């Protein structure tokens, strides 16, 4: 009888897990609205369609507003909230609204809202799947439009080779898009990985390296492929521990090194100059902007491409770009957001480690390394992992509640069984 009761409780647990994975209409509705946002912003903000379409910036702004409305509707539709959720939404919403207004980088609000929306996503795979498909369709449209002559391409020479954007705004943008397509692809197929699944990220790697010649994207794709291979060689527990330790190491080392190079860079130092060339001048550019603008707590408006005569004297270049994610977050968004951003990455990784979700740990490692090369991983338009923190928090709370309930049910059943034996 005890075995029967145990089997029944096990079946009940499995049924509940299936119910948690069941996709409700709210998840599908929001995933669809997010897919529209990804599709339109990919077309109008990352490709040369921006020079063909009239009012491309207005279109991008409008779709961002629609996404914000969709986010608020998703939160309101939940109806039931924990007090801690309400307090967190109010505190962080207010704080980061101030940062967004001060720095004029309003995309910060999308990032914060994504965390709170993620709390009500029933199945994160559905959201990532919608995002992947819309991004893939947009990418195919852009590349096809380039070959059909509808939009132009961007050709850049570097070290004797020609970099081609295939219709995207910049070759790096092509590489970044391919990287995040591969991240979402690996995320969706991680738990059922087969040999044939290597084909998609390998193709993206070849295009990124030989066509776009995008260093950051190529390194990120290599890491994805390496981790997908290593996972087959070690136990899930060892892989999870290994992945979390790497995240903890990188989340301290890479931001600290970036800020140190930004503040201490010296062109006369041969080691610094070599590292700067390896990073495609990201350290000298960051140092130039740091000297011009400095650091503050709440951020400041710094254009994507800065042209200033004094930069010629600082680093020998009249035009600089702030591509390193850690430098950009600290200089543009402020130290408070910089620390908060890294905290989101850490707690997402910690919860993934606790819940044995190794795919999230792998993606966090890739994103941390990629941040040394590009800032676009800090934007929701590319990085769907911002939904993951809220999603993992909800999963952990649900697991703890069910674990306590299951323990009470087992105790109650055992008590009833003992009473039956005594009566007999």
Secondary structure, 3 states (H helix, E strand, C coil): CHHHHHHHHHHHHHHHHHHHHCCCHHHHHHHHHHHHHHHHHHHHHHEHHHHCCCCHHHHHHHHHHHHHHHHHHHHHHHCCCCHHHHHHHHHHHHHHHHHHHHHCCCHHHHHHHHHHHHCCCCCHHHHHHHHHHHHHHHHHHHHHHHHCCCCCCCEEEECCEEEECCCECCHHHHHHHHHHHHHHHHHHHHHHCCHHHHHHHHHHHHHHHHHHCCHHHHHHHHHHHHHHHHCCCCCHHHHHHHHHHHHHHHHHHHHHHHHHHHHHCCCCCHHHHHHHHHCCCHHHHHHHHHHHHCCCCCCCCCCCEEECHHHHHHHCCCEEECCCHHHHHHHHHCHHHHHHHHHHHHHHHHHHHHCCCHHHHHHHHHHHHHCCCCCHHHCCCCCHHHHHHHHHHHHHHHHHHHHHHHHHHHHHHHHHHHHHHHHC
